[in-house]
Amino acid sequence: MSDTPKTLRIAMNGVTGRMGYRQHLVRSVLALREEGLTLPDGSSVQVEPVLLGRDGEKLSRLAARHDVPEWSTDVDAVLADDTVDVYFDAQVTSRRAPAVRAALAAGKHVYMEKPTAETLEEAVALARLAASSDRTVGVVHDKLYLPGLVKLRRLVDEGFFGRILSLRGEFGYWVFDGEHQRAQRPSWNYRAEDGGGITVDMFCHWNYVLEGILGRVEAVSARTVTHLPQRWDEQDRPYDATADDAAYGTFDVEGGVVAQINSSWTVRVRRDELVEFQVDGTHGSAVAGLRSCVVQPASATPKPVWNPDLPVAEPFREQWLPVPDNDDLDNGFKLQWAEFLRDVVARRPHRYDLLSAARGVQLAELGLRSSAEGRRLAVPEIAL
């Protein structure tokens, strides 16, 4: 493009939080600032973050630590700056929709974390607003860029599984309640009134994972639970945990595939990674985590026989073959950032738009409703 900018200035709101700082600022935008963003024609564009947030002291420290020239607590002023090209939002969900509306009104390209809104109605309204804009707007679907899931998708595309039958997912770890050991997640995660809950947090992920690997989710049946009703906050004060800390979901996916995914902050890990997905098909199976993926084709599938009277002699874990990388599988957040920014430069839509994000919010709402009503619910298609 003849009008390709030499530098993309990115206003990053919410970088004082764990995810916004580690994955989006340090491992993505600052890494791209160091490397330069390479375009398809071989040219490169520089990226320059502008840090936004409510805590000026924290922002000042981050800016000094990472040699970022500009930071601000005045979001309106930054959005009014014509030199700022992109607005990124990793704030708490309750603050996200108004900020994104303001960014779009200011003519900025928008990239944002999920959930995009607290309600399906608001998420769909944002999707409609983004669709009517001439800006590039995208949502973070980072797990589809992780090496393990990239390999899993490759197996689907190559027809490795034959007819896919099912997916089983296990996600989670033990989050301490804060009484004797400090919790490793913020206390608001466990208060429904503050937007917390594992269903709201994770079902938006599971929707795009299932869509990206298997197909559209057609129905959901879920059981959500608050296993630990009391926790201790950052000031060591006890509080009532009003949000669910575990969700057990069954999803009907197009093509007759049954998916089961357990999400829990009250489970102790006995698996290779914090999240794993097993896909079984008529011609083979695969187990993928964040980075690794192993397979067992039909021709190499053993024939175990159930006999509780004898100890298990077969080394089941050793009967699987690793799937090689066969590509440069970099940090998933960084890869999607690079793809999004290339879309910005080319002035084209990003493939993961706010409608895909709205479907994630929809699945979370339906999951909570399914649990409350004790029944399976169909997932209607959303029309803009």
Helices and strands as residue ranges (DSSP letters): E 7-13, H 18-19, I 20-29, H 30-35, E 37-38, E 44-52, H 56-65, E 71-72, H 75-79, E 86-89, H 93-105, E 109-112, H 120-131, E 137-139, G 142-145, H 147-157, E 164-172, G 187-190, G 192-194, H 198-213, E 217-225, E 230-232, E 238-240, E 246-253, E 257-264, E 275-281, E 284-288, E 293-297, G 298-300, G 316-319, E 321-322, H 332-346, H 354-373, E 377-378
